[in-house]
Amino acid sequence: QVQLVESGGGLVQPGGSLRLSCAASGSIFRINAMGWYRQAPGKERELVARILSGGSTTYADSVKGRFTISRDNAKNTVYLQINSLKPEDTAVYYCNAIVGVVPSAYWGQGTQVTVSS
C-alpha cells in the first residue's frame, strides 16, 4: 500500500501565495510520476501540474506562470508553489502518484485552498 498525505492548504486573499506538500509513504519501489489535481464544487477534477521521474513538468494553461511543481526524490515528496492566487483557484487540491513497474495510481485525501477577500 502507498499513502499520500497533503498539507499546506488554507484561506488566502487574492494575490497571495501557498505552498502545498504531498508526502508518499508505504510500499514504494518506484514513483513514475506525481502530480496535483483540483476539484471545485460542481466541477470535474482537473490536472493542475505533473512531474515525471525524469523531471519534465506539465501545467494546465490556467496556472502556467503562477504555479510551480517540484519533487524531492529522496523524501518521496512533491510540492506545489502557488503564487498570485485568484478566486477561481479555490478548490480541493489532491495529490496523485503513479507507482510501480506495473503502474498503479494513488490519491491523497485532499487539502482545501480557498481564495477570498
C-alpha positions, 0 to 999 in steps of 0.5 A: 500500500502507498499513502499520500498525505497533503498539507499546506492548504488554507484561506488566502486573499487574492494575490497571495501565495501557498505552498502545498506538500504531498508526502508518499509513504508505504510500499514504494519501489518506484514513483513514475510520476506525481502530480496535483489535481483540483476539484471545485464544487460542481466541477470535474477534477482537473490536472493542475501540474505533473512531474515525471521521474525524469523531471519534465513538468506539465501545467494546465494553461490556467496556472502556467506562470503562477504555479510551480511543481517540484519533487524531492526524490529522496523524501518521496515528496512533491510540492506545489508553489502557488503564487498570485492566487485568484478566486477561481483557484479555490478548490480541493487540491489532491495529490496523485502518484503513479507507482510501480513497474506495473503502474498503479495510481494513488490519491491523497485525501485532499487539502482545501485552498480557498481564495477570498477577500 
